[in-house]
Structure formats: C-alpha cells, structure tokens
C-alpha cells in the first residue's frame, strides 16, 4: 500500500469499519474490508509513532 497521509488513512479506516458495521456485505467483502482497515490502522500507528519520536527529540534539544 502506498503511504497515505494520516487523515486519509484514518478516513479510509473509518470507511472500512462503517462498511463492516452496516452488515449488508458478503463475508468476502467483510474480510477485504478488515484487511484494508488493518493496513490503514498500521499506517496511522506508524505516523503517530514517528510524530511522537520527533516531538521527544525536539523536546530533548530544547
């Protein structure tokens, strides 16, 4: 997956969750939504971890 910006990945994660919650999709579609959501979750997590590390470095340098 190409890296999305945080906001884009978060929106796509929410879309995947909403589709699964709707309950009107097939099992195969639900699995695809789950996998897509998992990838966007990982992307968001990576971005937040990098931001946290950057902030910690900047605070140490003050």
mmCIF file of the N, C-alpha and C atoms, coordinates in Angstrom:
data_MODEL
# 
_entry.id   MODEL 
# 
loop_
_atom_site.group_PDB 
_atom_site.id 
_atom_site.type_symbol 
_atom_site.label_atom_id 
_atom_site.label_alt_id 
_atom_site.label_comp_id 
_atom_site.label_asym_id 
_atom_site.label_entity_id 
_atom_site.label_seq_id 
_atom_site.pdbx_PDB_ins_code 
_atom_site.Cartn_x 
_atom_site.Cartn_y 
_atom_site.Cartn_z 
_atom_site.occupancy 
_atom_site.B_iso_or_equiv 
_atom_site.pdbx_formal_charge 
_atom_site.auth_seq_id 
_atom_site.auth_comp_id 
_atom_site.auth_asym_id 
_atom_site.auth_atom_id 
_atom_site.pdbx_PDB_model_num 
ATOM 1   N N  . UNK A 1 1  ? 0.847   -1.181  0.000  1.00 0.00 ? 1  UNK A N  1 
ATOM 2   C CA . UNK A 1 1  ? 0.000   0.000   0.000  1.00 0.00 ? 1  UNK A CA 1 
ATOM 3   C C  . UNK A 1 1  ? 0.885   1.233   0.000  1.00 0.00 ? 1  UNK A C  1 
ATOM 4   N N  . UNK A 1 2  ? 0.567   2.181   -0.866 1.00 0.00 ? 2  UNK A N  1 
ATOM 5   C CA . UNK A 1 2  ? 1.260   3.462   -0.818 1.00 0.00 ? 2  UNK A CA 1 
ATOM 6   C C  . UNK A 1 2  ? 0.909   4.128   0.503  1.00 0.00 ? 2  UNK A C  1 
ATOM 7   N N  . UNK A 1 3  ? 1.848   4.864   1.017  1.00 0.00 ? 3  UNK A N  1 
ATOM 8   C CA . UNK A 1 3  ? 1.588   5.560   2.272  1.00 0.00 ? 3  UNK A CA 1 
ATOM 9   C C  . UNK A 1 3  ? 0.622   6.714   2.036  1.00 0.00 ? 3  UNK A C  1 
ATOM 10  N N  . UNK A 1 4  ? -0.399  6.744   2.850  1.00 0.00 ? 4  UNK A N  1 
ATOM 11  C CA . UNK A 1 4  ? -1.363  7.833   2.828  1.00 0.00 ? 4  UNK A CA 1 
ATOM 12  C C  . UNK A 1 4  ? -0.998  8.796   3.943  1.00 0.00 ? 4  UNK A C  1 
ATOM 13  N N  . UNK A 1 5  ? -1.478  10.008  3.828  1.00 0.00 ? 5  UNK A N  1 
ATOM 14  C CA . UNK A 1 5  ? -1.355  10.939  4.937  1.00 0.00 ? 5  UNK A CA 1 
ATOM 15  C C  . UNK A 1 5  ? -2.238  10.413  6.063  1.00 0.00 ? 5  UNK A C  1 
ATOM 16  N N  . UNK A 1 6  ? -1.954  10.852  7.284  1.00 0.00 ? 6  UNK A N  1 
ATOM 17  C CA . UNK A 1 6  ? -2.682  10.356  8.446  1.00 0.00 ? 6  UNK A CA 1 
ATOM 18  C C  . UNK A 1 6  ? -4.190  10.507  8.275  1.00 0.00 ? 6  UNK A C  1 
ATOM 19  N N  . UNK A 1 7  ? -4.613  11.694  7.889  1.00 0.00 ? 7  UNK A N  1 
ATOM 20  C CA . UNK A 1 7  ? -6.045  11.967  7.785  1.00 0.00 ? 7  UNK A CA 1 
ATOM 21  C C  . UNK A 1 7  ? -6.712  11.084  6.731  1.00 0.00 ? 7  UNK A C  1 
ATOM 22  N N  . UNK A 1 8  ? -6.007  10.842  5.629  1.00 0.00 ? 8  UNK A N  1 
ATOM 23  C CA . UNK A 1 8  ? -6.549  9.982   4.570  1.00 0.00 ? 8  UNK A CA 1 
ATOM 24  C C  . UNK A 1 8  ? -6.681  8.541   5.053  1.00 0.00 ? 8  UNK A C  1 
ATOM 25  N N  . UNK A 1 9  ? -5.655  8.056   5.727  1.00 0.00 ? 9  UNK A N  1 
ATOM 26  C CA . UNK A 1 9  ? -5.695  6.685   6.230  1.00 0.00 ? 9  UNK A CA 1 
ATOM 27  C C  . UNK A 1 9  ? -6.769  6.532   7.297  1.00 0.00 ? 9  UNK A C  1 
ATOM 28  N N  . UNK A 1 10 ? -6.901  7.525   8.152  1.00 0.00 ? 10 UNK A N  1 
ATOM 29  C CA . UNK A 1 10 ? -7.923  7.474   9.194  1.00 0.00 ? 10 UNK A CA 1 
ATOM 30  C C  . UNK A 1 10 ? -9.318  7.437   8.582  1.00 0.00 ? 10 UNK A C  1 
ATOM 31  N N  . UNK A 1 11 ? -9.539  8.243   7.550  1.00 0.00 ? 11 UNK A N  1 
ATOM 32  C CA . UNK A 1 11 ? -10.842 8.256   6.874  1.00 0.00 ? 11 UNK A CA 1 
ATOM 33  C C  . UNK A 1 11 ? -11.123 6.911   6.205  1.00 0.00 ? 11 UNK A C  1 
ATOM 34  N N  . UNK A 1 12 ? -10.123 6.318   5.579  1.00 0.00 ? 12 UNK A N  1 
ATOM 35  C CA . UNK A 1 12 ? -10.304 5.025   4.930  1.00 0.00 ? 12 UNK A CA 1 
ATOM 36  C C  . UNK A 1 12 ? -10.534 3.915   5.956  1.00 0.00 ? 12 UNK A C  1 
ATOM 37  N N  . UNK A 1 13 ? -9.878  4.015   7.095  1.00 0.00 ? 13 UNK A N  1 
ATOM 38  C CA . UNK A 1 13 ? -10.112 3.063   8.180  1.00 0.00 ? 13 UNK A CA 1 
ATOM 39  C C  . UNK A 1 13 ? -11.556 3.176   8.660  1.00 0.00 ? 13 UNK A C  1 
ATOM 40  N N  . UNK A 1 14 ? -12.036 4.400   8.823  1.00 0.00 ? 14 UNK A N  1 
ATOM 41  C CA . UNK A 1 14 ? -13.424 4.613   9.258  1.00 0.00 ? 14 UNK A CA 1 
ATOM 42  C C  . UNK A 1 14 ? -14.407 4.067   8.223  1.00 0.00 ? 14 UNK A C  1 
ATOM 43  N N  . UNK A 1 15 ? -14.116 4.278   6.942  1.00 0.00 ? 15 UNK A N  1 
ATOM 44  C CA . UNK A 1 15 ? -14.980 3.750   5.876  1.00 0.00 ? 15 UNK A CA 1 
ATOM 45  C C  . UNK A 1 15 ? -15.058 2.222   5.935  1.00 0.00 ? 15 UNK A C  1 
ATOM 46  N N  . UNK A 1 16 ? -13.919 1.582   6.128  1.00 0.00 ? 16 UNK A N  1 
ATOM 47  C CA . UNK A 1 16 ? -13.894 0.121   6.206  1.00 0.00 ? 16 UNK A CA 1 
ATOM 48  C C  . UNK A 1 16 ? -14.716 -0.359  7.404  1.00 0.00 ? 16 UNK A C  1 
ATOM 49  N N  . UNK A 1 17 ? -14.570 0.309   8.532  1.00 0.00 ? 17 UNK A N  1 
ATOM 50  C CA . UNK A 1 17 ? -15.347 -0.048  9.724  1.00 0.00 ? 17 UNK A CA 1 
ATOM 51  C C  . UNK A 1 17 ? -16.835 0.140   9.487  1.00 0.00 ? 17 UNK A C  1 
ATOM 52  N N  . UNK A 1 18 ? -17.194 1.247   8.884  1.00 0.00 ? 18 UNK A N  1 
ATOM 53  C CA . UNK A 1 18 ? -18.605 1.532   8.619  1.00 0.00 ? 18 UNK A CA 1 
ATOM 54  C C  . UNK A 1 18 ? -19.222 0.489   7.690  1.00 0.00 ? 18 UNK A C  1 
ATOM 55  N N  . UNK A 1 19 ? -18.467 0.077   6.657  1.00 0.00 ? 19 UNK A N  1 
ATOM 56  C CA . UNK A 1 19 ? -18.988 -0.940  5.731  1.00 0.00 ? 19 UNK A CA 1 
ATOM 57  C C  . UNK A 1 19 ? -19.216 -2.264  6.457  1.00 0.00 ? 19 UNK A C  1 
ATOM 58  N N  . UNK A 1 20 ? -18.287 -2.637  7.332  1.00 0.00 ? 20 UNK A N  1 
ATOM 59  C CA . UNK A 1 20 ? -18.456 -3.894  8.062  1.00 0.00 ? 20 UNK A CA 1 
ATOM 60  C C  . UNK A 1 20 ? -19.607 -3.799  9.055  1.00 0.00 ? 20 UNK A C  1 
ATOM 61  N N  . UNK A 1 21 ? -19.758 -2.651  9.715  1.00 0.00 ? 21 UNK A N  1 
ATOM 62  C CA . UNK A 1 21 ? -20.841 -2.477  10.686 1.00 0.00 ? 21 UNK A CA 1 
ATOM 63  C C  . UNK A 1 21 ? -22.207 -2.495  10.021 1.00 0.00 ? 21 UNK A C  1 
ATOM 64  N N  . UNK A 1 22 ? -22.272 -2.039  8.766  1.00 0.00 ? 22 UNK A N  1 
ATOM 65  C CA . UNK A 1 22 ? -23.556 -1.990  8.063  1.00 0.00 ? 22 UNK A CA 1 
ATOM 66  C C  . UNK A 1 22 ? -24.171 -3.384  7.951  1.00 0.00 ? 22 UNK A C  1 
ATOM 67  N N  . UNK A 1 23 ? -23.315 -4.388  7.830  1.00 0.00 ? 23 UNK A N  1 
ATOM 68  C CA . UNK A 1 23 ? -23.796 -5.753  7.826  1.00 0.00 ? 23 UNK A CA 1 
ATOM 69  C C  . UNK A 1 23 ? -24.419 -6.223  6.527  1.00 0.00 ? 23 UNK A C  1 
ATOM 70  N N  . UNK A 1 24 ? -24.403 -5.405  5.502  1.00 0.00 ? 24 UNK A N  1 
ATOM 71  C CA . UNK A 1 24 ? -25.036 -5.795  4.244  1.00 0.00 ? 24 UNK A CA 1 
ATOM 72  C C  . UNK A 1 24 ? -24.007 -6.167  3.174  1.00 0.00 ? 24 UNK A C  1 
ATOM 73  N N  . UNK A 1 25 ? -22.852 -6.691  3.624  1.00 0.00 ? 25 UNK A N  1 
ATOM 74  C CA . UNK A 1 25 ? -21.810 -7.106  2.686  1.00 0.00 ? 25 UNK A CA 1 
ATOM 75  C C  . UNK A 1 25 ? -21.543 -8.603  2.875  1.00 0.00 ? 25 UNK A C  1 
ATOM 76  N N  . UNK A 1 26 ? -20.981 -9.195  1.870  1.00 0.00 ? 26 UNK A N  1 
ATOM 77  C CA . UNK A 1 26 ? -20.674 -10.622 1.937  1.00 0.00 ? 26 UNK A CA 1 
ATOM 78  C C  . UNK A 1 26 ? -19.475 -10.864 2.859  1.00 0.00 ? 26 UNK A C  1 
ATOM 79  N N  . UNK A 1 27 ? -19.284 -12.120 3.187  1.00 0.00 ? 27 UNK A N  1 
ATOM 80  C CA . UNK A 1 27 ? -18.144 -12.483 4.013  1.00 0.00 ? 27 UNK A CA 1 
ATOM 81  C C  . UNK A 1 27 ? -16.836 -12.095 3.338  1.00 0.00 ? 27 UNK A C  1 
ATOM 82  N N  . UNK A 1 28 ? -16.745 -12.327 2.048  1.00 0.00 ? 28 UNK A N  1 
ATOM 83  C CA . UNK A 1 28 ? -15.530 -11.984 1.315  1.00 0.00 ? 28 UNK A CA 1 
ATOM 84  C C  . UNK A 1 28 ? -15.264 -10.487 1.355  1.00 0.00 ? 28 UNK A C  1 
ATOM 85  N N  . UNK A 1 29 ? -16.331 -9.699  1.193  1.00 0.00 ? 29 UNK A N  1 
ATOM 86  C CA . UNK A 1 29 ? -16.180 -8.238  1.255  1.00 0.00 ? 29 UNK A CA 1 
ATOM 87  C C  . UNK A 1 29 ? -15.779 -7.796  2.663  1.00 0.00 ? 29 UNK A C  1 
ATOM 88  N N  . UNK A 1 30 ? -16.339 -8.449  3.673  1.00 0.00 ? 30 UNK A N  1 
ATOM 89  C CA . UNK A 1 30 ? -16.002 -8.113  5.059  1.00 0.00 ? 30 UNK A CA 1 
ATOM 90  C C  . UNK A 1 30 ? -14.533 -8.413  5.335  1.00 0.00 ? 30 UNK A C  1 
ATOM 91  N N  . UNK A 1 31 ? -14.047 -9.536  4.824  1.00 0.00 ? 31 UNK A N  1 
ATOM 92  C CA . UNK A 1 31 ? -12.634 -9.883  5.016  1.00 0.00 ? 31 UNK A CA 1 
ATOM 93  C C  . UNK A 1 31 ? -11.739 -8.866  4.307  1.00 0.00 ? 31 UNK A C  1 
ATOM 94  N N  . UNK A 1 32 ? -12.135 -8.468  3.090  1.00 0.00 ? 32 UNK A N  1 
ATOM 95  C CA . UNK A 1 32 ? -11.366 -7.459  2.356  1.00 0.00 ? 32 UNK A CA 1 
ATOM 96  C C  . UNK A 1 32 ? -11.365 -6.129  3.114  1.00 0.00 ? 32 UNK A C  1 
ATOM 97  N N  . UNK A 1 33 ? -12.509 -5.741  3.668  1.00 0.00 ? 33 UNK A N  1 
ATOM 98  C CA . UNK A 1 33 ? -12.601 -4.506  4.452  1.00 0.00 ? 33 UNK A CA 1 
ATOM 99  C C  . UNK A 1 33 ? -11.714 -4.595  5.687  1.00 0.00 ? 33 UNK A C  1 
ATOM 100 N N  . UNK A 1 34 ? -11.728 -5.753  6.330  1.00 0.00 ? 34 UNK A N  1 
ATOM 101 C CA . UNK A 1 34 ? -10.901 -5.949  7.514  1.00 0.00 ? 34 UNK A CA 1 
ATOM 102 C C  . UNK A 1 34 ? -9.422  -5.787  7.172  1.00 0.00 ? 34 UNK A C  1 
ATOM 103 N N  . UNK A 1 35 ? -9.004  -6.439  6.103  1.00 0.00 ? 35 UNK A N  1 
ATOM 104 C CA . UNK A 1 35 ? -7.593  -6.347  5.694  1.00 0.00 ? 35 UNK A CA 1 
ATOM 105 C C  . UNK A 1 35 ? -7.205  -4.927  5.311  1.00 0.00 ? 35 UNK A C  1 
ATOM 106 N N  . UNK A 1 36 ? -8.090  -4.254  4.596  1.00 0.00 ? 36 UNK A N  1 
ATOM 107 C CA . UNK A 1 36 ? -7.830  -2.858  4.224  1.00 0.00 ? 36 UNK A CA 1 
ATOM 108 C C  . UNK A 1 36 ? -7.741  -1.991  5.475  1.00 0.00 ? 36 UNK A C  1 
ATOM 109 N N  . UNK A 1 37 ? -8.675  -2.193  6.386  1.00 0.00 ? 37 UNK A N  1 
ATOM 110 C CA . UNK A 1 37 ? -8.675  -1.432  7.631  1.00 0.00 ? 37 UNK A CA 1 
ATOM 111 C C  . UNK A 1 37 ? -7.417  -1.667  8.445  1.00 0.00 ? 37 UNK A C  1 
ATOM 112 N N  . UNK A 1 38 ? -6.963  -2.921  8.468  1.00 0.00 ? 38 UNK A N  1 
ATOM 113 C CA . UNK A 1 38 ? -5.752  -3.259  9.216  1.00 0.00 ? 38 UNK A CA 1 
ATOM 114 C C  . UNK A 1 38 ? -4.542  -2.520  8.650  1.00 0.00 ? 38 UNK A C  1 
ATOM 115 N N  . UNK A 1 39 ? -4.455  -2.430  7.331  1.00 0.00 ? 39 UNK A N  1 
ATOM 116 C CA . UNK A 1 39 ? -3.338  -1.715  6.704  1.00 0.00 ? 39 UNK A CA 1 
ATOM 117 C C  . UNK A 1 39 ? -3.385  -0.221  7.039  1.00 0.00 ? 39 UNK A C  1 
ATOM 118 N N  . UNK A 1 40 ? -4.576  0.353   7.007  1.00 0.00 ? 40 UNK A N  1 
ATOM 119 C CA . UNK A 1 40 ? -4.699  1.777   7.324  1.00 0.00 ? 40 UNK A CA 1 
ATOM 120 C C  . UNK A 1 40 ? -4.433  2.029   8.807  1.00 0.00 ? 40 UNK A C  1 
ATOM 121 N N  . UNK A 1 41 ? -4.839  1.085   9.656  1.00 0.00 ? 41 UNK A N  1 
ATOM 122 C CA . UNK A 1 41 ? -4.533  1.198   11.083 1.00 0.00 ? 41 UNK A CA 1 
ATOM 123 C C  . UNK A 1 41 ? -3.021  1.219   11.297 1.00 0.00 ? 41 UNK A C  1 
ATOM 124 N N  . UNK A 1 42 ? -2.319  0.304   10.644 1.00 0.00 ? 42 UNK A N  1 
ATOM 125 C CA . UNK A 1 42 ? -0.860  0.249   10.768 1.00 0.00 ? 42 UNK A CA 1 
ATOM 126 C C  . UNK A 1 42 ? -0.215  1.546   10.291 1.00 0.00 ? 42 UNK A C  1 
ATOM 127 N N  . UNK A 1 43 ? -0.721  2.086   9.180  1.00 0.00 ? 43 UNK A N  1 
ATOM 128 C CA . UNK A 1 43 ? -0.182  3.333   8.658  1.00 0.00 ? 43 UNK A CA 1 
ATOM 129 C C  . UNK A 1 43 ? -0.381  4.466   9.667  1.00 0.00 ? 43 UNK A C  1 
ATOM 130 N N  . UNK A 1 44 ? -1.587  4.567   10.229 1.00 0.00 ? 44 UNK A N  1 
ATOM 131 C CA . UNK A 1 44 ? -1.856  5.604   11.230 1.00 0.00 ? 44 UNK A CA 1 
ATOM 132 C C  . UNK A 1 44 ? -0.947  5.431   12.439 1.00 0.00 ? 44 UNK A C  1 
ATOM 133 N N  . UNK A 1 45 ? -0.794  4.204   12.890 1.00 0.00 ? 45 UNK A N  1 
ATOM 134 C CA . UNK A 1 45 ? 0.048   3.913   14.045 1.00 0.00 ? 45 UNK A CA 1 
ATOM 135 C C  . UNK A 1 45 ? 1.496   4.305   13.768 1.00 0.00 ? 45 UNK A C  1 
ATOM 136 N N  . UNK A 1 46 ? 2.008   3.962   12.585 1.00 0.00 ? 46 UNK A N  1 
ATOM 137 C CA . UNK A 1 46 ? 3.379   4.324   12.222 1.00 0.00 ? 46 UNK A CA 1 
ATOM 138 C C  . UNK A 1 46 ? 3.573   5.838   12.206 1.00 0.00 ? 46 UNK A C  1 
ATOM 139 N N  . UNK A 1 47 ? 2.621   6.536   11.626 1.00 0.00 ? 47 UNK A N  1 
ATOM 140 C CA . UNK A 1 47 ? 2.713   8.003   11.555 1.00 0.00 ? 47 UNK A CA 1 
ATOM 141 C C  . UNK A 1 47 ? 2.735   8.599   12.957 1.00 0.00 ? 47 UNK A C  1 
ATOM 142 N N  . UNK A 1 48 ? 1.841   8.107   13.834 1.00 0.00 ? 48 UNK A N  1 
ATOM 143 C CA . UNK A 1 48 ? 1.787   8.632   15.197 1.00 0.00 ? 48 UNK A CA 1 
ATOM 144 C C  . UNK A 1 48 ? 3.056   8.309   15.979 1.00 0.00 ? 48 UNK A C  1 
ATOM 145 N N  . UNK A 1 49 ? 3.592   7.113   15.792 1.00 0.00 ? 49 UNK A N  1 
ATOM 146 C CA . UNK A 1 49 ? 4.843   6.759   16.473 1.00 0.00 ? 49 UNK A CA 1 
ATOM 147 C C  . UNK A 1 49 ? 5.993   7.653   16.003 1.00 0.00 ? 49 UNK A C  1 
ATOM 148 N N  . UNK A 1 50 ? 6.059   7.908   14.701 1.00 0.00 ? 50 UNK A N  1 
ATOM 149 C CA . UNK A 1 50 ? 7.110   8.796   14.174 1.00 0.00 ? 50 UNK A CA 1 
ATOM 150 C C  . UNK A 1 50 ? 6.955   10.211  14.707 1.00 0.00 ? 50 UNK A C  1 
ATOM 151 N N  . UNK A 1 51 ? 5.717   10.673  14.793 1.00 0.00 ? 51 UNK A N  1 
ATOM 152 C CA . UNK A 1 51 ? 5.472   12.018  15.315 1.00 0.00 ? 51 UNK A CA 1 
ATOM 153 C C  . UNK A 1 51 ? 5.881   12.099  16.778 1.00 0.00 ? 51 UNK A C  1 
ATOM 154 N N  . UNK A 1 52 ? 5.573   11.070  17.540 1.00 0.00 ? 52 UNK A N  1 
ATOM 155 C CA . UNK A 1 52 ? 5.949   11.034  18.952 1.00 0.00 ? 52 UNK A CA 1 
ATOM 156 C C  . UNK A 1 52 ? 7.460   11.070  19.110 1.00 0.00 ? 52 UNK A C  1 
ATOM 157 N N  . UNK A 1 53 ? 8.161   10.288  18.310 1.00 0.00 ? 53 UNK A N  1 
ATOM 158 C CA . UNK A 1 53 ? 9.621   10.277  18.374 1.00 0.00 ? 53 UNK A CA 1 
ATOM 159 C C  . UNK A 1 53 ? 10.201  11.641  18.012 1.00 0.00 ? 53 UNK A C  1 
ATOM 160 N N  . UNK A 1 54 ? 9.642   12.265  17.004 1.00 0.00 ? 54 UNK A N  1 
ATOM 161 C CA . UNK A 1 54 ? 10.114  13.590  16.588 1.00 0.00 ? 54 UNK A CA 1 
ATOM 162 C C  . UNK A 1 54 ? 9.914   14.602  17.700 1.00 0.00 ? 54 UNK A C  1 
ATOM 163 N N  . UNK A 1 55 ? 8.763   14.569  18.351 1.00 0.00 ? 55 UNK A N  1 
ATOM 164 C CA . UNK A 1 55 ? 8.478   15.504  19.443 1.00 0.00 ? 55 UNK A CA 1 
ATOM 165 C C  . UNK A 1 55 ? 9.430   15.263  20.606 1.00 0.00 ? 55 UNK A C  1 
ATOM 166 N N  . UNK A 1 56 ? 9.667   13.998  20.924 1.00 0.00 ? 56 UNK A N  1 
ATOM 167 C CA . UNK A 1 56 ? 10.593  13.686  22.017 1.00 0.00 ? 56 UNK A CA 1 
ATOM 168 C C  . UNK A 1 56 ? 11.996  14.204  21.713 1.00 0.00 ? 56 UNK A C  1 
ATOM 169 N N  . UNK A 1 57 ? 12.447  14.059  20.484 1.00 0.00 ? 57 UNK A N  1 
ATOM 170 C CA . UNK A 1 57 ? 13.768  14.552  20.096 1.00 0.00 ? 57 UNK A CA 1 
ATOM 171 C C  . UNK A 1 57 ? 13.812  16.072  20.194 1.00 0.00 ? 57 UNK A C  1 
ATOM 172 N N  . UNK A 1 58 ? 12.778  16.727  19.708 1.00 0.00 ? 58 UNK A N  1 
ATOM 173 C CA . UNK A 1 58 ? 12.739  18.195  19.752 1.00 0.00 ? 58 UNK A CA 1 
ATOM 174 C C  . UNK A 1 58 ? 12.717  18.697  21.185 1.00 0.00 ? 58 UNK A C  1 
ATOM 175 N N  . UNK A 1 59 ? 11.976  18.002  22.068 1.00 0.00 ? 59 UNK A N  1 
ATOM 176 C CA . UNK A 1 59 ? 11.911  18.432  23.460 1.00 0.00 ? 59 UNK A CA 1 
ATOM 177 C C  . UNK A 1 59 ? 13.261  18.240  24.154 1.00 0.00 ? 59 UNK A C  1 
ATOM 178 N N  . UNK A 1 60 ? 13.994  17.183  23.805 1.00 0.00 ? 60 UNK A N  1 
ATOM 179 C CA . UNK A 1 60 ? 15.315  16.956  24.398 1.00 0.00 ? 60 UNK A CA 1 
ATOM 180 C C  . UNK A 1 60 ? 16.308  18.034  23.971 1.00 0.00 ? 60 UNK A C  1 
ATOM 181 N N  . UNK A 1 61 ? 16.144  18.527  22.739 1.00 0.00 ? 61 UNK A N  1 
ATOM 182 C CA . UNK A 1 61 ? 17.064  19.512  22.203 1.00 0.00 ? 61 UNK A CA 1 
ATOM 183 C C  . UNK A 1 61 ? 16.803  20.926  22.701 1.00 0.00 ? 61 UNK A C  1 
ATOM 184 N N  . UNK A 1 62 ? 15.715  21.127  23.405 1.00 0.00 ? 62 UNK A N  1 
ATOM 185 C CA . UNK A 1 62 ? 15.405  22.481  23.884 1.00 0.00 ? 62 UNK A CA 1 
ATOM 186 C C  . UNK A 1 62 ? 16.345  22.932  24.947 1.00 0.00 ? 62 UNK A C  1 
# 
